[in-house]
């Protein structure tokens, strides 16, 4: 049971980290239009709102 609790907490933390990173990258891409190749990647669109 303890292992499942630790794994669940790790998954929640990893999800929060991905959400924060995607939000930061989205803001960076909106500010600088010169990053077209980098900002056109779909990975950031999956985690940001």
N, C-alpha and C positions, 0 to 999 in steps of 0.2 A: 504494500500500500504506500509506503514511504517513497519508493522508487517512482511510482506513478505520479505522486504529488510533486516530486522534484522535476520530472519530465514535463508535467503540465505547466509548472511555473517557468521552466526554461522556454517552452513554446510560446507562452504569453509574452515573455520578455523579448524574444526574438521577433515576434509579430510587432510589438511596439517599436523596436529598433528599425525594422523595415519601413514602418509607417512614417516615423520621424525622418529617416533618410530620404524617402521618396518625396515627402513634403518639402524638404530643404532643396532637393534637386529641381523640383517643379518650380519653386520660386526663383531659383538661379536661372533656369531656362527661360522663364518669362521675362527676366530682366535683361538678359544678354541674347539678342537674336542671332549672334554670330556662332552660336553652338548648335547649329542645325543638325549635324550628323549625330552628335552626342544626345541631343534632346529628342530626336526622332525615335529613339529606342522605346519599345513598348513596356519594358520592365518597370519603369517609373509610373506608368499609367495604371498598372495593376494595383499598386499600393496607395496611390494618392487619391484624394477626393476632389 
